[in-house]
């Protein structure tokens, strides 16, 4: 969880397979970490920052920044500022521009529905993200950029060491 090194998990083909088998244990660790970060490290303040509605132009800029993050890092961590003081989080693992330039199509991983990879549209000229029958998710804000940069660095170091012998 510290993301300080690449770790092989024997007996599993990928992290998704491992996560499915140990979902309860992983969820407990994540919840405990959230409590420590939220209460003792003041991260709960991040959940209050940002508006749940913005201008259409500002939302368009948010979507373009998210697209650039996914293109550059392969994944984006979003905090969704919902109406009121609630917030939620998504990981976007893939994102492509719509052919008609109306926004993007995204693969979203939601910890509340881990077995449901969603493919959803994030469209231009909206003031917030809302889907019929799913809910109002508010405004997406990029978060944890430095953590993603660190993970890329660790993976790069692993590749260099493993395949070239350079440390």
SVG drawing of the C-alpha trace seen along z (x, -y; Angstrom):
<svg xmlns="http://www.w3.org/2000/svg" viewBox="-34 -30 57 50">
<polyline fill="none" stroke="black" stroke-width="0.4" points="0.0,0.0 3.0,-2.3 3.7,-2.0 7.4,-2.0 8.1,1.1 6.6,3.5 5.4,6.7 4.6,10.0 1.7,11.9 2.2,15.6 -0.8,17.6 -2.6,14.7 -2.6,13.5 -3.3,9.9 -4.2,7.5 -7.9,7.6 -8.0,11.4 -6.2,10.9 -8.5,8.0 -11.6,10.1 -10.5,12.9 -9.4,10.6 -12.1,7.8 -13.2,7.7 -9.7,7.5 -8.7,4.8 -11.8,2.8 -11.1,2.9 -7.5,1.6 -8.8,-1.1 -11.4,-2.2 -8.9,-2.3 -6.5,-4.3 -9.3,-6.7 -10.0,-7.2 -6.4,-7.9 -6.0,-10.2 -9.3,-11.9 -9.3,-12.5 -5.7,-12.6 -4.1,-14.0 -6.9,-16.5 -7.8,-15.0 -11.4,-15.5 -11.0,-19.1 -10.3,-18.0 -13.8,-16.6 -15.2,-20.0 -13.2,-21.9 -14.7,-22.6 -18.1,-23.4 -20.8,-20.9 -21.8,-23.1 -19.6,-25.2 -20.0,-27.1 -20.1,-25.0 -16.7,-26.5 -15.1,-25.5 -16.5,-22.0 -15.2,-21.7 -11.7,-22.6 -12.0,-20.0 -12.9,-17.3 -9.9,-18.2 -7.5,-18.1 -8.9,-14.7 -8.4,-13.5 -4.8,-14.8 -4.1,-13.0 -5.4,-9.7 -3.3,-10.1 -0.2,-11.0 -0.5,-8.6 -2.9,-5.8 -5.3,-6.6 -6.9,-9.5 -8.1,-9.7 -11.1,-12.0 -12.8,-13.5 -16.4,-14.2 -17.8,-17.1 -21.5,-16.3 -24.2,-18.7 -23.9,-19.5 -20.7,-18.3 -20.6,-14.8 -17.9,-13.8 -17.1,-10.6 -14.1,-9.1 -13.7,-7.5 -10.7,-6.1 -10.8,-6.6 -8.8,-3.9 -9.5,-4.7 -10.8,-7.8 -11.4,-8.6 -12.7,-11.7 -16.1,-11.3 -16.0,-11.5 -18.5,-14.3 -16.4,-16.4 -19.2,-16.4 -17.0,-15.2 -15.5,-11.8 -16.3,-8.2 -14.7,-6.8 -14.1,-3.6 -14.8,-4.3 -13.9,-2.2 -16.1,-2.9 -15.2,-1.4 -18.9,-1.3 -19.4,1.1 -16.1,2.9 -17.5,5.6 -19.1,3.1 -16.7,1.4 -18.7,-1.4 -18.4,-3.0 -20.0,-6.4 -20.1,-9.6 -18.6,-12.8 -20.0,-15.4 -19.1,-19.0 -21.4,-22.0 -22.7,-20.6 -22.5,-22.2 -22.0,-18.9 -22.0,-15.2 -25.5,-13.6 -26.8,-10.4 -30.5,-9.3 -31.1,-6.3 -27.5,-6.5 -27.3,-9.9 -25.8,-13.3 -22.0,-13.1 -21.3,-16.8 -18.0,-18.2 -14.9,-16.1 -11.6,-17.4 -8.3,-15.7 -6.6,-14.4 -3.6,-12.4 -1.6,-13.4 1.7,-13.1 0.8,-9.5 0.3,-8.5 3.6,-10.1 5.3,-8.1 3.8,-4.9 5.1,-5.5 8.5,-6.2 8.5,-3.0 7.4,-1.0 10.0,-2.6 12.7,-1.8 11.5,1.8 11.6,2.2 15.1,0.7 16.4,3.0 14.7,6.1 15.3,5.9 18.6,4.0 20.2,4.8 20.7,1.0 19.9,-0.3"/>
</svg>
